[in-house]
Amino acid sequence: MAKSKYETHVLPNLERIEKWAKEGATAKDIAAKLKIAYSTLRKYIDLGQDGDGRYTALSDAFARGCEVSDDAIETALFNRAK
């Protein structure tokens, strides 16, 4: 049976995905870097958030990366507001 895009394009790049998200890359940017459709990546992320064990690693990596980026944006906005 053929491997899914998740197995061939996403799983080997989980560390990169987290790094890209930390650097501010959007899900669309990451999908392009992985050479998969944005809708496919969103499906994997959404299923991982819903508790589907197969995609939890991706969902967690993306969330960790975005958390750092979100914190930096919040701090910048707060400092600018002062």
C-alpha positions as CSV (number, residue, x, y, z in Angstrom):
1,M,0.0,0.0,0.0
2,A,1.3,3.5,-0.8
3,K,2.3,5.8,2.0
4,S,0.3,8.9,2.7
5,K,1.7,12.4,2.3
6,Y,1.6,12.6,6.1
7,E,4.1,9.7,6.3
8,T,6.3,10.9,3.4
9,H,6.2,14.7,3.7
10,V,5.1,15.6,7.2
11,L,6.5,13.1,9.7
12,P,10.1,13.4,8.6
13,N,9.9,17.2,8.9
14,L,8.2,17.7,12.3
15,E,11.2,19.5,13.8
16,R,11.4,21.8,10.7
17,I,7.7,22.5,10.9
18,E,8.0,23.6,14.6
19,K,11.0,25.8,13.6
20,W,9.2,27.4,10.7
21,A,6.2,28.1,12.9
22,K,8.5,29.7,15.5
23,E,9.9,31.9,12.7
24,G,6.4,33.1,11.9
25,A,5.6,30.9,8.9
26,T,1.9,30.4,8.3
27,A,0.3,27.0,7.7
28,K,0.1,28.0,4.0
29,D,3.9,28.7,4.0
30,I,4.6,25.4,5.7
31,A,2.4,23.5,3.2
32,A,4.3,25.1,0.3
33,K,7.7,24.2,1.9
34,L,6.5,20.6,2.4
35,K,5.1,20.5,-1.2
36,I,1.6,19.5,-0.1
37,A,-1.7,21.2,-0.4
38,Y,-2.7,23.7,2.2
39,S,-6.0,21.9,2.7
40,T,-4.2,18.6,3.4
41,L,-2.0,20.2,6.0
42,R,-5.0,21.9,7.7
43,K,-6.8,18.5,7.7
44,Y,-3.9,16.9,9.5
45,I,-3.6,19.7,12.0
46,D,-7.3,19.8,12.7
47,L,-7.6,16.0,13.1
48,G,-4.6,16.1,15.5
49,Q,-6.3,18.7,17.6
50,D,-9.5,16.6,17.7
51,G,-7.5,13.8,19.3
52,D,-6.8,11.6,16.3
53,G,-3.6,9.9,17.5
54,R,-2.1,9.6,14.0
55,Y,-1.7,13.4,13.6
56,T,-1.2,14.6,17.2
57,A,2.6,14.9,16.7
58,L,2.0,17.4,13.9
59,S,-0.6,19.3,15.8
60,D,1.6,19.6,18.8
61,A,4.6,20.7,16.9
62,F,2.7,23.3,15.0
63,A,1.1,24.6,18.2
64,R,4.4,24.8,20.0
65,G,5.9,26.8,17.2
66,C,3.0,29.2,16.9
67,E,3.0,29.8,20.7
68,V,6.4,31.3,20.5
69,S,5.5,33.4,17.5
70,D,2.3,34.6,19.2
71,D,4.1,35.5,22.4
72,A,6.6,37.6,20.4
73,I,3.8,39.4,18.6
74,E,1.9,40.1,21.9
75,T,5.0,41.5,23.5
76,A,5.8,43.7,20.4
77,L,2.2,45.1,20.4
78,F,2.2,45.7,24.1
79,N,5.5,47.6,23.9
80,R,4.3,49.6,21.0
81,A,1.1,50.5,22.8
82,K,3.1,51.8,25.8
